[in-house]
């Protein structure tokens, strides 16, 4: 058994998420044809081959400082996890696990299948292309025609936690996706984040970058199906 349950097995399987066993290495995740482009980009952008080979999915999810960019991509895609507990196993949103609102040993990761209306984008600022981003924004928008059905954005570098979902993008749901609505989200997001000063940047700088980078990531979603980098 290779640790995967493909969502491409046949018509009856088409709406099932891609399920990855928690003991699978990040490199093995990257090597699979089901790996979403956003997930692939997040794994190859900073993490080295050695880190990917040595790090299992479980560790990367429960210690998000190991691969925060990858976790941000999963949050934006609406991933969930199966965790074991005293009353058996259950599936919970990855966001709840990271917020310590769900406890248990992680058994599997579930990544929702993409639809024709899914769009994504990401933007970051870093000292060099090889460095972990100072601030990163990763956004996924799901459209039904011209109407937003779901919108998520995860950011790194602007919370007490390594990575977290923002609430502001939810205000897009039920409306259209355009420059005005994106700017409104970016402005709201700047008020939502809780950055801290450190040697890489002040809280004020990180707050400003959160707005700029969220705007850029969401703007990439205007391009139609798929997204940009």
N, C-alpha and C positions, 0 to 999 in steps of 0.2 A: 504494500500500500504506500502511495507516494505522498499522502498528506493532503490531497486535493480532491474536491468534488467539483467537476466542471459544470458551468452553467451553459455549455455549448453542446451537451450530449444529444439533444433532440428537441422537437417541438414541445413536448410535455415538460422539458426541463428549462425552457427558455427564460422563464421569469424567476428562476431560482438564483440566489446569490452565489458568488464564487466563495467557497468555504476552504479555508486553509488551516490545517492542524497547527496548534500553537507551538509544537516542537520543530516546525519547519524553519530552516534558516532564511534570513532575508535574501540571500543570494538565490536560493531555490525559488522564492517568490518571484524574483526578478526574471528568472529563466523561463517561467511559464508563459505560454501564449495568451492566457487569459489576463495577464497583468495589464491593468488599465494604464494608458499612457501617462496619466498624472502620477500614478503610483510609481511607475518606472522612472520618471524624471526625478521624483523625490528621493529615490534610492540611489541613483547614480550621481546626483548633483554634488554631494559632499561626501557621503559615506564611502570609504575605500572598500575594495574587494575583500580584504582580510576581515574588516569589521562585518561586512555582510555575511561572510561565510561563518564567522564565529558567533553571530548574534541570532538567537531564535526569536520568532515572532513574540512569544510570551514575554521575554525580557524587554524587547523594544516597546511593548505596550505598557508594561508595568513600571518601566523606568524610562519615561519618554525623553529624558535628556540624552539618551543614547542615539536616537534618530528622530528629533522633533519635527523635521521637515516631512518625514514619511508619515508620522502620526497626524500632522496637519492635513495632509492629503486624504487620509482615511476619514478624518472628521468631516471634511468638506464633502466627501462622497456619501456620508451617512452610514458608515460602517457600524457593525454591531459585533458583539462577542458572546460566546457561550462560556459561562462560568459555573463551576461546581460549588455547591454549598451544602449545608446541613440537610436541606430538604430535597436534594437532587440538583441536577443541572438546569439552567435557564438561560435564555438569550436576553441580553440587555444592550442598550445603546453604548457604544464606545465612550461617548461623552460622559455618561453617568459613571462609568468605571473610572475615568480620569478625574472626575470631580469627587471621588471617594463616596459616591452615593450608591454604589453596588460593590459587594464584597464577594470574594471567592477566587479559586484558582482558574486562570484563563485556560480553556480547553481548545477553543477554535476562534478564528476571525472570519467574519462574513462581510463581503464587499458586494453591495447591490449591483445588479446588472445595469448596464447603460441603456437608455432609450434614445430614440431619434432626436428628442428635444433636449438632451443633456449637453450643457456647455460648461467649459471650465477655463480657468486662468490662474496664474500665479505671478507674483512679483516680490522681489526682495532687495535689500541693501546689505552689503557686506564689505569688509575691508579689501578682500580679494575674491575672485571667483572660486578659489579653493577653500575659503573659510566658511564656517557655519554662519548663516545670515544673522545680522544684528537684529533685524526685523523682517519677517516674512508674512505675506498674506496669500492664502490659497482659497479660491472661490469656486463653487459649483452651483450652476443655476439650471433648473429643469423647467422647460417651457412646454406649453400646450398651445400651439399656434403662436399668438402674440402675447399670451398671458403667462406670467410666472406661476408655476405650481409649487416650487420649492426653491429655496435659496439658502446656501450655507457659506460661511467664510470662517476659516480657522487662522489664527495668527500666532506667531512665536515672537518672543522678545518684548511683549507689552503687558504681561500678566505676572503675578507672583509665581504661577505655574509655568512650566516650560512651553506649553501649548494649550490653547483653549478655543472653543467655538465662541463666536460673537453673536449677540442677540440681534443687532441692528439689521442684518440682511433679511430677517423675517418680514420686515415691513414692505419688501418687494412683492410678497405673495399676493396674488389676486390682481395685480396691476401689470403694467408693461415694463419693459426693460429699455431705458433710454438714458441719455446723459444726465437729465435732471434727477431721475430716481436714483441713479448711481451716486451722484453728488450728495443727495440727501442721506444715503446710507453711510457714505464716507464721513460726513459731518457728525452723524449720530454715533458712529463707531469711535470717533476721537474722544467723545465724552464718556464712552463706556469702558475703554481700556484702563488698566491700572499699572502703568509702567513704573519702573524704579531706576534710579541713577546707578550707573556702574562705569567702569573704565572705558567701555565702548561707546557710551552715549548717555546723555542726560535723559531724565524722564520727559522733559519737554520735546527733545529731539525724537524720542521713540514715539510719543503721542502723535507728533506731526507726521512721522513716517507711516504710522498705522493708517491714517487717513489717506495719504498719497498712495500707498501700496494697495490698500483695499480698493481704491478707485481704479487703479491700473488693472488689478486682477479681474474686477467686475467688467471693466471696459473690454477686456479680451473676450468676454462672453457675448458681446454684441455681434461678434463675427459670424454667428451661426453655429451649426452643429460642431461639436469638438471644442477646441480652444487653442490658446497660445501659451507661450512661455514668458 
